[in-house]
């Protein structure tokens, strides 16, 4: 069996489509189909059921999929072990980051990566949690950072940190720094959040879902002014007076123009929101929890394990959170 043919088959089986696999593998679909068919001929087994909706593995295909993942993992481990003979870990690591975290993490993480893993290759992409979970399952990503994620088949998660969420408003013209500071120290009760028109991402964005679930528990709904996916676009609209936003503080401080916004912490979250802290008024703060996610179907390589630890330590240094 040819390793490329095994890789091609695994990708088609995982993605359930020759078309999608050809895009991921950067190979023409006819060539991909031919290589998978040659593998079937060699094994004298039909590995995939092809239909108008895509391709699904047969019983033989499911067995080869399990072995194929292990084979590809062992090949990557062998490359790493050979790299260690030269004194360093090698291999490629693909990481997915939510936009707000990417702004603060990409540069320090890349610097640390070059120092700690000089022989390895790093790919970083931004994305929404739903898309990144799928990319973990299909092997496009090795590690993803996800906000407020829920358990999903085939994915293992580890809690990293929690961030307070703030109501972000356009600063009133002429407002002094003292006045802005006083407002920032005045918590907004969660029950009052529906008074403010929100510029907020579409479902199933994690912050959107958290806000809606917390308000629903009180029999209330948020007032949605605009639905926009993208932190930068949301802040531009808030600065233009289109409404308010609910975001972590780092989204504001890394916006390039934090002076045009005023922020208020949101207090009054329920205990099951993932909160562990208390606000100044004795109410739990509305917080967003960040997780590290990996595929449970693919054992992590040594390089990926080292990268996961590097992400954790870099985040802890940035947020100065004991970890």
MARLOLO-723563 format. One line per 3 residues: number of its first residue (from 1); their letters; for each residue x, y, z of N, C-alpha, C, O. Coordinates in steps of 0.1 Angstrom, whole numbers, plus 5000, padded with zeros to 4 digits. Example, Ala and Ser with C-alpha at 12.3 -4.5 7.8 and 13.67 -1.06 7.14 Angstrom:
% residues 2
1> as> 5132 4943 5078 5123 4955 5078 5132 4967 5078 5142 4967 5085 ~ 5128 4978 5071 5137 4989 5071 5129 5000 5079 5134 5011 5080 .
This chain:
% residues 323
1> xxx> 5008 4988 5000 5000 5000 5000 5009 5013 5000 5019 5013 5007 ~ 5005 5022 4992 5012 5035 4991 5007 5044 5002 4995 5046 5004 ~ 5017 5051 5008 5013 5060 5019 5004 5072 5014 4994 5075 5021 .
4> xxx> 5007 5077 5002 4998 5087 4997 4984 5082 4995 4974 5089 4997 ~ 4983 5070 4990 4969 5064 4988 4962 5063 5001 4950 5066 5001 ~ 4969 5059 5011 4963 5058 5024 4958 5072 5029 4947 5073 5034 .
7> xxx> 4967 5082 5028 4963 5095 5032 4951 5100 5024 4942 5106 5030 ~ 4951 5098 5011 4940 5102 5003 4927 5095 5007 4916 5102 5009 ~ 4927 5082 5010 4915 5075 5014 4910 5080 5028 4898 5083 5029 .
10> xxx> 4920 5083 5037 4916 5087 5050 4909 5101 5049 4899 5103 5056 ~ 4914 5110 5041 4908 5123 5040 4894 5122 5034 4885 5129 5038 ~ 4893 5114 5023 4879 5112 5017 4869 5107 5027 4858 5111 5028 .
13> xxx> 4874 5096 5034 4865 5090 5044 4861 5100 5055 4849 5100 5059 ~ 4870 5108 5060 4867 5117 5070 4858 5129 5066 4849 5133 5073 ~ 4861 5133 5054 4853 5145 5049 4840 5140 5042 4831 5149 5040 .
16> xxx> 4839 5128 5039 4827 5123 5032 4825 5128 5018 4813 5128 5014 ~ 4835 5132 5012 4834 5138 4998 4847 5138 4991 4857 5142 4997 ~ 4847 5133 4979 4859 5135 4970 4862 5149 4967 4873 5154 4966 .
19> xxx> 4851 5157 4965 4853 5171 4961 4859 5179 4973 4869 5186 4970 ~ 4855 5177 4985 4861 5184 4996 4875 5179 4999 4884 5187 5002 ~ 4877 5166 4997 4891 5161 5000 4900 5166 4989 4912 5169 4993 .
22> xxx> 4896 5168 4977 4905 5173 4967 4909 5187 4970 4921 5191 4967 ~ 4900 5195 4975 4904 5209 4979 4914 5208 4991 4924 5216 4990 ~ 4911 5200 5001 4920 5200 5012 4934 5194 5009 4944 5200 5013 .
25> xxx> 4934 5184 5000 4947 5178 4996 4954 5185 4985 4965 5182 4982 ~ 4947 5195 4979 4952 5202 4967 4956 5193 4956 4967 5193 4950 ~ 4947 5184 4952 4949 5175 4941 4936 5174 4933 4925 5176 4938 .
28> xxx> 4937 5173 4920 4926 5172 4911 4917 5160 4915 4922 5150 4918 ~ 4904 5162 4914 4895 5152 4919 4896 5139 4911 4896 5128 4916 ~ 4898 5140 4897 4899 5127 4890 4912 5119 4894 4911 5107 4895 .
31> xxx> 4923 5126 4897 4935 5120 4902 4933 5114 4916 4937 5103 4918 ~ 4925 5121 4924 4922 5116 4937 4914 5103 4936 4917 5093 4943 ~ 4904 5103 4928 4895 5092 4927 4903 5080 4921 4901 5068 4926 .
34> xxx> 4912 5082 4912 4920 5072 4906 4929 5065 4916 4930 5053 4917 ~ 4935 5073 4925 4944 5067 4935 4936 5059 4945 4941 5048 4950 ~ 4924 5064 4950 4916 5056 4959 4911 5043 4952 4911 5033 4959 .
37> xxx> 4908 5044 4940 4903 5032 4933 4915 5022 4931 4913 5010 4933 ~ 4927 5026 4929 4939 5017 4928 4941 5010 4942 4945 4999 4942 ~ 4938 5018 4952 4940 5012 4966 4929 5001 4967 4932 4990 4973 .
40> xxx> 4917 5003 4963 4906 4993 4964 4910 4981 4956 4907 4970 4960 ~ 4915 4983 4944 4919 4972 4935 4930 4963 4942 4929 4951 4942 ~ 4940 4970 4948 4951 4963 4954 4945 4954 4966 4950 4943 4968 .
43> xxx> 4936 4960 4974 4931 4953 4985 4919 4944 4982 4915 4936 4990 ~ 4915 4945 4969 4903 4937 4965 4891 4938 4974 4884 4929 4978 ~ 4889 4951 4978 4878 4954 4987 4872 4968 4982 4880 4977 4979 .
46> xxx> 4859 4970 4983 4853 4983 4981 4854 4990 4995 4849 4985 5005 ~ 4861 5001 4994 4863 5009 5007 4853 5020 5009 4851 5024 5020 ~ 4847 5025 4998 4838 5036 4999 4825 5033 4991 4826 5027 4980 .
49> xxx> 4814 5038 4996 4802 5037 4989 4800 5051 4983 4798 5061 4990 ~ 4800 5052 4970 4799 5065 4963 4785 5068 4959 4778 5059 4953 ~ 4780 5080 4962 4766 5083 4958 4766 5098 4956 4776 5105 4957 .
52> xxx> 4754 5103 4952 4753 5117 4949 4755 5126 4961 4758 5138 4958 ~ 4754 5121 4973 4756 5130 4984 4771 5129 4990 4774 5136 4999 ~ 4779 5121 4983 4793 5120 4988 4798 5106 4988 4795 5098 4979 .
55> xxx> 4806 5103 4998 4812 5090 4999 4813 5086 5014 4817 5094 5022 ~ 4808 5074 5017 4809 5069 5031 4816 5055 5031 4815 5047 5021 ~ 4824 5053 5041 4832 5040 5042 4823 5028 5044 4813 5028 5051 .
58> xxx> 4827 5017 5037 4821 5004 5039 4827 4998 5052 4835 5005 5059 ~ 4823 4986 5055 4828 4980 5067 4843 4978 5066 4851 4981 5075 ~ 4848 4974 5054 4862 4973 5051 4868 4987 5052 4880 4988 5057 .
61> xxx> 4861 4997 5047 4867 5011 5047 4868 5016 5062 4878 5023 5065 ~ 4858 5013 5070 4859 5017 5084 4872 5011 5091 4878 5017 5099 ~ 4874 4998 5088 4886 4991 5093 4899 4998 5089 4908 5000 5096 .
64> xxx> 4899 5001 5075 4912 5007 5070 4913 5021 5075 4924 5026 5077 ~ 4902 5028 5077 4903 5042 5083 4909 5042 5096 4918 5050 5099 ~ 4905 5032 5105 4911 5031 5118 4926 5028 5117 4934 5035 5124 .
67> xxx> 4930 5019 5109 4944 5015 5107 4952 5027 5100 4963 5030 5103 ~ 4945 5033 5090 4952 5043 5083 4956 5055 5091 4966 5061 5090 ~ 4947 5059 5100 4950 5070 5109 4963 5066 5118 4972 5075 5119 .
70> xxx> 4963 5054 5123 4974 5050 5130 4987 5049 5122 4998 5053 5127 ~ 4986 5045 5110 4998 5044 5101 5003 5058 5098 5015 5061 5100 ~ 4995 5068 5095 4999 5081 5092 5005 5088 5105 5015 5095 5104 .
73> xxx> 4999 5084 5116 5005 5090 5129 5019 5084 5131 5028 5091 5135 ~ 5020 5071 5129 5034 5065 5131 5044 5071 5122 5056 5073 5125 ~ 5040 5074 5109 5049 5080 5100 5054 5093 5105 5065 5097 5104 .
76> xxx> 5044 5101 5110 5048 5114 5115 5056 5113 5127 5066 5121 5129 ~ 5054 5103 5136 5062 5101 5147 5076 5097 5143 5086 5102 5149 ~ 5078 5089 5133 5091 5085 5128 5099 5097 5123 5110 5099 5126 .
79> xxx> 5092 5106 5116 5098 5119 5111 5103 5127 5123 5114 5132 5123 ~ 5095 5128 5134 5098 5135 5146 5111 5129 5152 5120 5136 5157 ~ 5111 5115 5154 5122 5109 5160 5135 5111 5152 5145 5113 5158 .
82> xxx> 5134 5111 5139 5146 5114 5131 5150 5128 5133 5162 5131 5133 ~ 5140 5137 5135 5144 5151 5138 5151 5152 5151 5159 5161 5153 ~ 5147 5144 5160 5153 5145 5174 5167 5141 5174 5175 5145 5182 .
85> xxx> 5171 5132 5164 5185 5128 5163 5193 5140 5159 5205 5141 5164 ~ 5187 5150 5152 5194 5162 5149 5193 5172 5161 5199 5183 5160 ~ 5186 5168 5171 5185 5176 5183 5173 5185 5185 5173 5193 5194 .
88> xxx> 5163 5183 5176 5151 5192 5177 5139 5185 5172 5140 5175 5164 ~ 5127 5189 5177 5115 5183 5171 5111 5189 5158 5114 5201 5156 ~ 5106 5181 5149 5102 5186 5136 5087 5183 5134 5080 5179 5143 .
91> xxx> 5083 5186 5121 5069 5183 5118 5061 5196 5117 5066 5207 5120 ~ 5048 5195 5113 5040 5207 5111 5028 5207 5121 5023 5197 5124 ~ 5025 5219 5127 5014 5220 5136 5005 5231 5130 5009 5242 5127 .
94> xxx> 4992 5227 5129 4982 5237 5124 4973 5241 5136 4967 5232 5143 ~ 4971 5254 5139 4964 5259 5150 4953 5268 5146 4955 5276 5136 ~ 4941 5267 5152 4930 5276 5149 4928 5285 5161 4927 5280 5173 .
97> xxx> 4926 5298 5159 4924 5307 5170 4911 5316 5167 4909 5320 5156 ~ 4903 5319 5177 4893 5329 5176 4899 5342 5173 4910 5345 5178 ~ 4892 5351 5166 4898 5364 5162 4903 5372 5174 4914 5378 5173 .
100> xxx> 4895 5373 5185 4899 5381 5196 4912 5376 5203 4920 5384 5207 ~ 4914 5363 5203 4926 5357 5209 4938 5359 5199 4949 5361 5203 ~ 4935 5357 5186 4945 5358 5176 4953 5371 5177 4965 5372 5175 .
103> xxx> 4945 5382 5179 4951 5395 5180 4962 5396 5191 4972 5403 5188 ~ 4960 5390 5202 4969 5391 5213 4979 5380 5214 4990 5381 5220 ~ 4976 5368 5208 4984 5356 5210 4994 5353 5198 5004 5348 5200 .
106> xxx> 4990 5357 5186 4997 5353 5174 5012 5357 5175 5021 5348 5172 ~ 5015 5369 5177 5029 5374 5177 5037 5367 5188 5048 5362 5185 ~ 5033 5368 5201 5042 5362 5211 5043 5347 5210 5053 5341 5213 .
109> xxx> 5032 5340 5205 5032 5326 5203 5042 5322 5192 5050 5312 5193 ~ 5042 5330 5181 5051 5327 5170 5066 5329 5174 5074 5321 5170 ~ 5068 5339 5182 5082 5342 5187 5086 5330 5196 5097 5325 5194 .
112> xxx> 5078 5325 5205 5081 5314 5213 5083 5301 5205 5092 5293 5208 ~ 5075 5300 5195 5076 5288 5187 5089 5287 5179 5096 5277 5179 ~ 5094 5298 5174 5107 5299 5167 5118 5295 5176 5128 5289 5172 .
115> xxx> 5117 5299 5189 5128 5296 5198 5127 5282 5203 5138 5275 5203 ~ 5115 5277 5206 5114 5263 5212 5114 5252 5202 5119 5241 5204 ~ 5108 5255 5190 5107 5245 5180 5112 5250 5166 5104 5251 5157 .
118> xxx> 5125 5253 5165 5130 5259 5153 5129 5250 5141 5129 5255 5130 ~ 5129 5237 5142 5128 5228 5131 5114 5224 5127 5112 5217 5117 ~ 5104 5229 5134 5090 5226 5131 5084 5237 5122 5089 5248 5122 .
121> xxx> 5073 5234 5116 5065 5244 5108 5052 5247 5115 5045 5238 5121 ~ 5048 5260 5115 5036 5264 5122 5026 5270 5112 5030 5279 5104 ~ 5013 5267 5113 5003 5273 5105 4992 5278 5115 4987 5270 5123 .
124> xxx> 4988 5291 5114 4978 5297 5123 4967 5302 5114 4970 5310 5105 ~ 4955 5299 5118 4943 5304 5111 4933 5309 5121 4932 5304 5132 ~ 4925 5319 5117 4914 5324 5125 4901 5318 5121 4899 5315 5109 .
127> xxx> 4892 5316 5130 4879 5310 5126 4869 5310 5138 4873 5313 5149 ~ 4857 5307 5134 4846 5306 5144 4847 5291 5150 4852 5282 5144 ~ 4841 5290 5162 4842 5277 5169 4837 5265 5161 4843 5255 5161 .
130> xxx> 4825 5267 5155 4819 5256 5148 4828 5251 5137 4830 5239 5135 ~ 4833 5261 5129 4842 5257 5118 4855 5250 5123 4860 5241 5117 ~ 4860 5255 5134 4873 5250 5139 4870 5236 5145 4879 5227 5144 .
133> xxx> 4859 5233 5151 4856 5220 5156 4856 5210 5144 4861 5199 5145 ~ 4850 5214 5133 4849 5205 5121 4863 5203 5116 4867 5192 5111 ~ 4872 5213 5116 4885 5212 5111 4894 5203 5119 4903 5196 5114 .
136> xxx> 4891 5203 5132 4898 5193 5141 4894 5179 5137 4903 5170 5137 ~ 4881 5177 5135 4877 5163 5132 4882 5158 5118 4886 5147 5117 ~ 4884 5167 5109 4888 5163 5095 4904 5164 5094 4909 5160 5084 .
139> xxx> 4911 5169 5104 4925 5169 5104 4931 5181 5098 4943 5182 5097 ~ 4923 5191 5095 4928 5204 5090 4935 5212 5101 4945 5219 5098 ~ 4931 5210 5113 4937 5216 5125 4941 5205 5134 4935 5195 5136 .
142> xxx> 4952 5208 5141 4957 5199 5151 4953 5204 5165 4950 5196 5174 ~ 4952 5217 5167 4949 5223 5180 4940 5235 5177 4942 5242 5167 ~ 4929 5237 5185 4921 5249 5183 4917 5254 5197 4916 5247 5206 .
145> xxx> 4917 5268 5198 4912 5274 5210 4897 5278 5208 4894 5285 5198 ~ 4889 5273 5216 4874 5275 5215 4868 5282 5227 4872 5278 5238 ~ 4859 5291 5225 4852 5297 5236 4839 5289 5239 4832 5285 5231 .
148> xxx> 4837 5287 5252 4824 5282 5258 4820 5269 5250 4808 5268 5247 ~ 4829 5261 5246 4825 5249 5238 4818 5239 5246 4820 5238 5258 ~ 4810 5231 5240 4803 5220 5246 4809 5207 5242 4815 5206 5231 .
151> xxx> 4807 5196 5250 4813 5183 5246 4808 5179 5232 4797 5180 5228 ~ 4818 5174 5224 4814 5169 5211 4822 5156 5208 4833 5154 5213 ~ 4816 5147 5201 4822 5134 5198 4835 5136 5190 4836 5144 5181 .
154> xxx> 4846 5129 5195 4858 5130 5188 4867 5141 5191 4878 5143 5185 ~ 4863 5149 5201 4871 5161 5205 4873 5161 5220 4864 5160 5228 ~ 4886 5163 5224 4890 5164 5238 4893 5179 5241 4899 5186 5233 .
157> xxx> 4888 5184 5252 4890 5198 5256 4896 5199 5269 4894 5191 5278 ~ 4904 5210 5271 4910 5214 5284 4907 5228 5286 4911 5237 5278 ~ 4902 5232 5298 4899 5246 5301 4913 5253 5303 4921 5248 5310 .
160> xxx> 4914 5265 5297 4926 5273 5299 4924 5285 5308 4932 5287 5317 ~ 4915 5293 5305 4913 5305 5313 4898 5310 5311 4891 5306 5302 ~ 4895 5320 5319 4882 5327 5318 4884 5342 5316 4893 5348 5322 .
163> xxx> 4876 5348 5308 4877 5363 5306 4863 5369 5310 4853 5364 5307 ~ 4864 5380 5318 4852 5388 5320 4847 5394 5307 4855 5398 5299 ~ 4834 5395 5306 4828 5401 5295 4823 5415 5299 4818 5417 5310 .
166> xxx> 4823 5425 5289 4820 5439 5292 4810 5444 5282 4810 5439 5271 ~ 4801 5453 5287 4793 5460 5277 4802 5471 5272 4807 5480 5279 ~ 4804 5471 5259 4812 5481 5252 4803 5491 5245 4795 5488 5237 .
169> xxx> 4805 5504 5248 4797 5515 5242 4806 5525 5236 4818 5526 5240 ~ 4801 5533 5228 4808 5545 5222 4809 5555 5234 4800 5558 5240 ~ 4821 5560 5236 4823 5570 5246 4816 5583 5243 4816 5588 5232 .
172> xxx> 4809 5588 5253 4802 5601 5251 4812 5612 5248 4821 5614 5255 ~ 4809 5620 5237 4818 5631 5234 4820 5641 5246 4810 5644 5253 ~ 4832 5644 5249 4835 5653 5260 4836 5646 5274 4839 5653 5284 .
175> xxx> 4834 5633 5274 4836 5626 5286 4850 5625 5291 4859 5622 5283 ~ 4853 5629 5303 4866 5629 5309 4871 5615 5312 4863 5606 5313 ~ 4884 5614 5314 4890 5601 5318 4884 5597 5331 4882 5585 5334 .
178> xxx> 4882 5607 5340 4877 5603 5354 4863 5598 5353 4859 5588 5359 ~ 4855 5604 5344 4841 5599 5342 4841 5586 5336 4833 5577 5340 ~ 4849 5584 5326 4850 5570 5319 4855 5560 5329 4850 5549 5329 .
181> xxx> 4864 5564 5338 4869 5554 5348 4858 5550 5358 4857 5539 5362 ~ 4851 5560 5362 4840 5558 5371 4829 5549 5365 4824 5540 5372 ~ 4826 5551 5352 4817 5542 5346 4822 5528 5345 4814 5518 5346 .
184> xxx> 4835 5526 5342 4841 5513 5341 4841 5505 5354 4841 5493 5354 ~ 4840 5513 5365 4839 5506 5378 4825 5504 5383 4822 5499 5393 ~ 4815 5508 5374 4801 5506 5378 4795 5494 5370 4793 5494 5358 .
187> xxx> 4793 5483 5377 4789 5471 5371 4775 5473 5365 4766 5480 5370 ~ 4772 5466 5353 4759 5466 5347 4752 5453 5352 4757 5442 5348 ~ 4741 5454 5359 4734 5442 5362 4729 5435 5349 4724 5441 5340 .
190> xxx> 4731 5422 5349 4727 5414 5337 4712 5417 5333 4709 5417 5321 ~ 4704 5418 5343 4689 5420 5340 4687 5433 5332 4677 5434 5325 ~ 4697 5442 5332 4695 5455 5325 4701 5455 5311 4699 5464 5303 .
193> xxx> 4707 5444 5307 4714 5443 5294 4704 5444 5283 4707 5451 5273 ~ 4691 5439 5284 4682 5441 5273 4678 5455 5269 4672 5458 5259 ~ 4682 5465 5278 4679 5479 5275 4688 5484 5264 4685 5494 5258 .
196> xxx> 4699 5477 5261 4709 5482 5252 4708 5475 5239 4709 5463 5239 ~ 4707 5482 5228 4707 5476 5215 4721 5470 5212 4731 5477 5213 ~ 4722 5457 5208 4735 5451 5207 4739 5448 5192 4730 5445 5184 .
199> xxx> 4751 5451 5189 4758 5446 5177 4765 5434 5181 4775 5434 5188 ~ 4760 5422 5176 4765 5409 5181 4766 5399 5170 4759 5400 5160 ~ 4775 5389 5171 4776 5379 5160 4764 5371 5159 4755 5370 5168 .
202> xxx> 4763 5364 5147 4752 5355 5145 4754 5342 5153 4765 5339 5156 ~ 4743 5335 5155 4744 5322 5161 4752 5312 5152 4751 5314 5139 ~ 4760 5303 5157 4761 5299 5171 4774 5305 5177 4781 5297 5184 .
205> xxx> 4777 5317 5175 4788 5324 5182 4787 5321 5197 4777 5322 5203 ~ 4799 5319 5203 4799 5315 5217 4794 5326 5227 4786 5323 5236 ~ 4798 5338 5224 4793 5349 5233 4778 5352 5231 4771 5354 5240 .
208> xxx> 4774 5351 5218 4760 5353 5215 4751 5342 5223 4741 5346 5229 ~ 4756 5330 5222 4748 5319 5229 4749 5321 5244 4739 5318 5251 ~ 4760 5325 5249 4761 5327 5264 4751 5338 5268 4744 5337 5278 .
211> xxx> 4751 5349 5261 4742 5361 5265 4728 5356 5264 4720 5359 5273 ~ 4724 5349 5253 4710 5345 5252 4706 5335 5262 4695 5336 5267 ~ 4715 5326 5266 4711 5316 5275 4710 5322 5289 4701 5318 5297 .
214> xxx> 4719 5331 5293 4718 5338 5306 4705 5346 5307 4699 5346 5318 ~ 4702 5353 5296 4690 5361 5297 4677 5353 5297 4667 5356 5303 ~ 4677 5342 5289 4666 5333 5288 4663 5327 5302 4651 5325 5305 .
217> xxx> 4673 5324 5310 4671 5319 5323 4663 5329 5332 4658 5325 5342 ~ 4663 5342 5328 4656 5352 5335 4643 5356 5328 4636 5365 5332 ~ 4640 5348 5318 4628 5352 5310 4629 5364 5302 4619 5371 5299 .
220> xxx> 4641 5367 5297 4644 5379 5289 4652 5376 5277 4657 5365 5275 ~ 4652 5385 5267 4659 5383 5255 4667 5396 5252 4663 5407 5256 ~ 4679 5394 5245 4687 5406 5242 4680 5414 5231 4672 5409 5223 .
223> xxx> 4683 5427 5231 4678 5436 5220 4689 5436 5209 4699 5443 5211 ~ 4686 5429 5198 4696 5428 5187 4694 5439 5178 4683 5440 5171 ~ 4704 5448 5176 4704 5458 5166 4709 5454 5153 4703 5456 5143 .
226> xxx> 4721 5448 5153 4727 5442 5141 4734 5429 5144 4739 5428 5155 ~ 4734 5420 5134 4742 5408 5136 4754 5409 5126 4752 5409 5114 ~ 4766 5409 5132 4778 5410 5124 4788 5400 5129 4791 5399 5141 .
229> xxx> 4794 5392 5120 4805 5383 5124 4818 5390 5122 4821 5394 5110 ~ 4826 5392 5132 4839 5398 5131 4840 5409 5142 4833 5419 5142 ~ 4850 5407 5150 4852 5417 5162 4855 5431 5157 4849 5440 5162 .
232> xxx> 4864 5432 5147 4867 5445 5142 4855 5452 5136 4854 5464 5139 ~ 4847 5445 5129 4835 5452 5123 4825 5456 5134 4819 5466 5133 ~ 4824 5447 5144 4815 5451 5155 4819 5463 5162 4811 5472 5165 .
235> xxx> 4832 5465 5165 4837 5476 5172 4836 5489 5163 4834 5500 5168 ~ 4838 5487 5150 4837 5499 5141 4822 5504 5141 4820 5516 5141 ~ 4813 5495 5142 4798 5499 5142 4795 5505 5156 4787 5514 5156 .
238> xxx> 4801 5500 5166 4798 5506 5180 4804 5520 5180 4797 5529 5185 ~ 4816 5522 5174 4822 5535 5174 4814 5545 5165 4814 5557 5167 ~ 4806 5539 5156 4798 5547 5147 4784 5550 5153 4776 5557 5147 .
241> xxx> 4781 5544 5165 4769 5547 5171 4758 5537 5168 4746 5540 5171 ~ 4761 5525 5162 4750 5516 5158 4745 5508 5169 4734 5502 5168 ~ 4752 5508 5180 4747 5500 5192 4759 5497 5201 4769 5504 5201 .
244> xxx> 4757 5487 5210 4767 5483 5220 4771 5469 5216 4765 5462 5208 ~ 4782 5465 5223 4787 5451 5221 4790 5445 5234 4792 5451 5245 ~ 4790 5431 5235 4794 5424 5246 4807 5416 5242 4806 5407 5234 .
247> xxx> 4818 5420 5248 4831 5415 5243 4841 5414 5255 4839 5421 5265 ~ 4851 5406 5254 4862 5406 5264 4870 5419 5263 4870 5425 5252 ~ 4877 5423 5273 4885 5435 5273 4896 5436 5263 4899 5446 5257 .
250> xxx> 4902 5424 5260 4913 5424 5251 4908 5428 5237 4916 5433 5229 ~ 4896 5426 5234 4890 5430 5220 4891 5445 5219 4893 5450 5208 ~ 4888 5452 5230 4889 5467 5230 4903 5472 5230 4906 5481 5222 .
253> xxx> 4911 5466 5239 4925 5472 5240 4933 5469 5228 4943 5477 5226 ~ 4930 5459 5220 4938 5456 5208 4931 5462 5195 4935 5459 5184 ~ 4921 5470 5197 4913 5475 5186 4920 5486 5178 4917 5489 5166 .
256> xxx> 4930 5492 5184 4938 5503 5177 4932 5516 5181 4938 5527 5178 ~ 4920 5517 5187 4914 5529 5191 4906 5527 5204 4894 5531 5204 ~ 4912 5522 5214 4904 5519 5227 4898 5532 5233 4889 5531 5241 .
259> xxx> 4904 5543 5230 4900 5556 5236 4886 5560 5232 4880 5569 5238 ~ 4881 5554 5221 4867 5558 5216 4856 5550 5223 4844 5553 5220 ~ 4860 5541 5232 4850 5532 5238 4850 5534 5253 4860 5538 5259 .
262> xxx> 4838 5531 5259 4837 5530 5273 4832 5516 5276 4825 5510 5268 ~ 4836 5510 5287 4833 5496 5291 4827 5495 5305 4831 5503 5314 ~ 4818 5486 5306 4813 5483 5320 4812 5468 5322 4808 5460 5313 .
265> xxx> 4817 5463 5333 4816 5448 5336 4801 5444 5337 4793 5452 5342 ~ 4798 5432 5334 4784 5427 5335 4784 5417 5346 4791 5407 5346 ~ 4775 5420 5356 4774 5411 5368 4760 5405 5369 4750 5411 5363 .
268> xxx> 4759 5394 5376 4746 5388 5378 4745 5375 5370 4734 5370 5369 ~ 4756 5369 5366 4755 5356 5358 4752 5345 5368 4754 5346 5380 ~ 4746 5334 5363 4743 5323 5371 4755 5314 5373 4765 5316 5365 .
271> xxx> 4755 5306 5383 4766 5298 5386 4770 5288 5375 4782 5285 5374 ~ 4760 5284 5367 4763 5274 5357 4768 5280 5344 4769 5274 5334 ~ 4771 5293 5344 4777 5300 5332 4791 5298 5331 4797 5302 5321 .
274> xxx> 4797 5290 5340 4812 5288 5339 4819 5298 5348 4832 5298 5347 ~ 4813 5306 5355 4819 5317 5363 4825 5311 5376 4818 5302 5382 ~ 4836 5316 5380 4842 5312 5393 4845 5325 5402 4849 5323 5413 .
277> xxx> 4843 5337 5396 4846 5349 5403 4834 5356 5408 4823 5353 5404 ~ 4836 5365 5417 4825 5373 5422 4828 5388 5419 4839 5393 5419 ~ 4817 5395 5415 4818 5409 5412 4818 5417 5425 4816 5412 5436 .
280> xxx> 4821 5430 5423 4821 5439 5434 4808 5440 5442 4808 5443 5453 ~ 4797 5437 5435 4784 5438 5441 4779 5425 5446 4768 5423 5450 ~ 4789 5415 5447 4785 5402 5452 4779 5392 5442 4776 5381 5445 .
283> xxx> 4777 5397 5430 4771 5388 5419 4782 5383 5411 4793 5389 5409 ~ 4779 5371 5406 4789 5365 5397 4791 5373 5384 4781 5378 5379 ~ 4803 5374 5379 4805 5381 5367 4802 5373 5355 4804 5361 5355 .
286> xxx> 4797 5379 5344 4795 5372 5331 4809 5370 5325 4816 5379 5322 ~ 4812 5357 5323 4826 5354 5319 4825 5344 5307 4815 5336 5306 ~ 4835 5345 5299 4836 5336 5288 4848 5326 5290 4859 5331 5294 .
289> xxx> 4846 5313 5288 4857 5304 5292 4864 5299 5279 4857 5296 5269 ~ 4877 5299 5279 4885 5295 5267 4890 5281 5270 4896 5278 5280 ~ 4889 5272 5259 4893 5259 5260 4903 5256 5249 4903 5262 5238 .
292> xxx> 4912 5246 5252 4921 5241 5241 4915 5228 5237 4911 5219 5245 ~ 4913 5226 5224 4906 5214 5218 4915 5207 5209 4923 5213 5201 ~ 4915 5194 5209 4923 5185 5200 4914 5173 5196 4904 5170 5203 .
295> xxx> 4918 5167 5185 4910 5155 5181 4914 5143 5190 4925 5140 5192 ~ 4903 5136 5195 4906 5124 5202 4908 5112 5193 4912 5101 5198 ~ 4906 5114 5180 4908 5103 5171 4922 5102 5165 4926 5092 5160 .
298> xxx> 4930 5113 5167 4944 5113 5163 4953 5115 5175 4953 5126 5180 ~ 4961 5105 5179 4971 5108 5190 4980 5119 5186 4985 5120 5175 ~ 4982 5128 5196 4991 5140 5193 5005 5136 5191 5010 5127 5199 .
301> xxx> 5012 5142 5182 5026 5139 5180 5034 5147 5191 5028 5155 5198 ~ 5047 5144 5192 5055 5151 5202 5055 5166 5199 5055 5174 5208 ~ 5056 5169 5186 5056 5183 5183 5043 5190 5187 5043 5201 5192 .
304> xxx> 5032 5183 5184 5019 5189 5188 5018 5190 5203 5012 5200 5208 ~ 5023 5180 5210 5022 5181 5225 5030 5193 5230 5026 5200 5239 ~ 5042 5195 5224 5051 5206 5228 5044 5219 5225 5045 5229 5232 .
307> xxx> 5037 5220 5213 5030 5232 5209 5018 5235 5219 5016 5247 5222 ~ 5011 5225 5223 5000 5227 5232 5005 5233 5245 4999 5242 5251 ~ 5016 5228 5250 5022 5233 5262 5027 5248 5260 5026 5256 5269 .
310> xxx> 5032 5251 5248 5037 5264 5245 5025 5274 5245 5026 5285 5249 ~ 5014 5269 5239 5002 5278 5239 4997 5281 5253 4994 5292 5257 ~ 4997 5271 5262 4992 5273 5275 5001 5282 5283 4996 5292 5289 .
313> xxx> 5015 5281 5282 5024 5289 5290 5024 5304 5284 5025 5313 5292 ~ 5022 5305 5271 5022 5318 5265 5009 5326 5269 5010 5338 5272 ~ 4998 5319 5269 4985 5325 5274 4986 5329 5288 4982 5340 5292 .
316> xxx> 4991 5320 5297 4992 5323 5311 5001 5335 5313 4998 5344 5322 ~ 5012 5337 5305 5020 5348 5307 5013 5361 5302 5014 5372 5309 ~ 5005 5360 5292 4998 5372 5287 4987 5376 5296 4985 5388 5298 .
319> xxx> 4980 5367 5302 4969 5370 5310 4972 5370 5325 4964 5373 5334 ~ 4985 5366 5328 4990 5366 5342 4980 5358 5350 4977 5362 5362 ~ 4976 5346 5345 4967 5338 5352 4974 5326 5358 4981 5319 5350 .
322> xx> 4974 5322 5370 4981 5311 5375 4977 5298 5368 4965 5296 5366 ~ 4986 5290 5363 4982 5279 5356 4991 5267 5356 4989 5257 5350 .
